[in-house]
């Protein structure tokens, strides 16, 4: 009887662990590649600014399928900390490419 209980508990755990792999020995899906499922090219999307906890700016774009974030740098490669908003807040129409904000 105890073997049946252990087996009944082990099989679901094994199934959950098997679902965690995203192929190629990694855990989860590969998020380092653009899958090309966007309707618009990245250059056609509206960027906003997200302020990190240190007060520095990051470009942010959300097209509804994928999101993009990169640090805003000056011409010398130094972080831009403009103070355009409070820390950990995004400003601007960064969802400008998402289907929710596109007029029908």
BADREN-903679 format. One record per residue (C-alpha): residue number from 1; residue in three letters; x, y, z. Coordinates in steps of 0.1 Angstrom, whole numbers, padded with zeros to 4 digits. Example, Ala and Ser with C-alpha at 12.3 -4.5 7.8 and 13.67 -1.06 7.14 Angstrom:
2
i|aa|x|y|z
1|ALA|0123|-0045|0078;
2|SER|0137|-0011|0071;
END
This chain:
104
i|aa|x|y|z
1|UNK|0000|0000|0000;
2|UNK|0028|0024|0009;
3|UNK|0044|0018|-0025;
4|UNK|0012|0029|-0043;
5|UNK|0010|0061|-0022;
6|UNK|0047|0069|-0030;
7|UNK|0041|0062|-0067;
8|UNK|0010|0083|-0068;
9|UNK|0029|0112|-0054;
10|UNK|0060|0107|-0075;
11|UNK|0044|0105|-0109;
12|UNK|0028|0140|-0108;
13|UNK|0060|0156|-0095;
14|UNK|0079|0140|-0124;
15|UNK|0054|0153|-0149;
16|UNK|0058|0189|-0135;
17|UNK|0095|0187|-0137;
18|UNK|0094|0174|-0172;
19|UNK|0073|0204|-0183;
20|UNK|0099|0228|-0170;
21|UNK|0124|0222|-0198;
22|UNK|0123|0244|-0229;
23|UNK|0146|0223|-0251;
24|UNK|0183|0225|-0255;
25|UNK|0188|0217|-0218;
26|UNK|0175|0251|-0207;
27|UNK|0147|0258|-0183;
28|UNK|0117|0275|-0198;
29|UNK|0114|0290|-0233;
30|UNK|0143|0307|-0250;
31|UNK|0137|0344|-0245;
32|UNK|0169|0356|-0261;
33|UNK|0156|0355|-0296;
34|UNK|0130|0375|-0314;
35|UNK|0104|0351|-0328;
36|UNK|0093|0375|-0356;
37|UNK|0056|0374|-0347;
38|UNK|0053|0412|-0346;
39|UNK|0030|0429|-0370;
40|UNK|0051|0460|-0371;
41|UNK|0089|0465|-0373;
42|UNK|0105|0478|-0341;
43|UNK|0114|0511|-0358;
44|UNK|0077|0518|-0363;
45|UNK|0068|0514|-0326;
46|UNK|0066|0542|-0300;
47|UNK|0091|0541|-0271;
48|UNK|0085|0553|-0236;
49|UNK|0109|0557|-0207;
50|UNK|0111|0535|-0176;
51|UNK|0129|0549|-0146;
52|UNK|0149|0523|-0127;
53|UNK|0152|0524|-0088;
54|UNK|0185|0544|-0092;
55|UNK|0167|0571|-0112;
56|UNK|0182|0562|-0146;
57|UNK|0163|0560|-0178;
58|UNK|0156|0529|-0200;
59|UNK|0138|0528|-0233;
60|UNK|0107|0506|-0232;
61|UNK|0084|0493|-0260;
62|UNK|0055|0469|-0257;
63|UNK|0038|0458|-0289;
64|UNK|0014|0434|-0271;
65|UNK|0033|0403|-0282;
66|UNK|0069|0411|-0271;
67|UNK|0084|0438|-0249;
68|UNK|0117|0455|-0253;
69|UNK|0139|0473|-0227;
70|UNK|0173|0489|-0231;
71|UNK|0193|0514|-0210;
72|UNK|0192|0549|-0223;
73|UNK|0228|0561|-0228;
74|UNK|0244|0594|-0238;
75|UNK|0268|0598|-0267;
76|UNK|0297|0588|-0244;
77|UNK|0280|0556|-0232;
78|UNK|0271|0569|-0198;
79|UNK|0236|0562|-0183;
80|UNK|0210|0590|-0187;
81|UNK|0192|0599|-0155;
82|UNK|0168|0626|-0166;
83|UNK|0144|0626|-0137;
84|UNK|0113|0627|-0161;
85|UNK|0094|0605|-0136;
86|UNK|0094|0587|-0103;
87|UNK|0115|0556|-0099;
88|UNK|0101|0523|-0111;
89|UNK|0074|0541|-0133;
90|UNK|0071|0540|-0171;
91|UNK|0062|0572|-0189;
92|UNK|0051|0578|-0225;
93|UNK|0030|0558|-0250;
94|UNK|0053|0527|-0249;
95|UNK|0023|0505|-0257;
96|UNK|0019|0524|-0290;
97|UNK|0024|0493|-0311;
98|UNK|0001|0470|-0292;
99|UNK|-0032|0458|-0307;
100|UNK|-0050|0474|-0277;
101|UNK|-0039|0509|-0286;
102|UNK|-0041|0505|-0324;
103|UNK|-0072|0520|-0339;
104|UNK|-0094|0495|-0357;
END
